[in-house]
């Protein structure tokens, strides 16, 4: 990849989204009866974003985004790439080690689902995040990624609402 961020071609866009729909049984809906919208992987933890403090300077939200981005980058080789998917909009392939720093392009999208489903995926789909805007939730999956971020995400968002797609034990 010559550029750190590239838009997916129409063919790759269709291929990646078709695979995501199939592998995650993605069923987009604003109806709470159909949530969580994906079959959450066995190695996943989901937190409510509704618990984010309503700070005027968005300090906790900014820290959450930073933690998730750093965690994703830590699980990808220095020249490795991720997908950044925005449902029904332009989606990207990017090199996380070459974005977000001084003099570098910004990350394409945010882990925080600001009005639409935002998804980050490793090339093999084994690790990533799924931001659900209507449920106000963030599902993170992949053991190495969870090991890298879970403690800090718990501190920011509180206890998870689901583990492996099942209601989390409140204790």
Buried (B, 14 or more C-beta within 10 A) or exposed (E): EEEBBBBBEEEBBEEBBEEBEEEBEBEBEEEEEEBBBBEBBEBBBBBBBEEBEEEEEBEBBEBBBEBBBBBBBBBBEEEEBBBBBBBEEEBBBBBBBBBBEEEEBEBBBBBBBEEBBBBBBBEEBBBBBBBBBBBBBBBBBBBBBBEBBBEBBEEBBEEBBBBEBEEBEEE
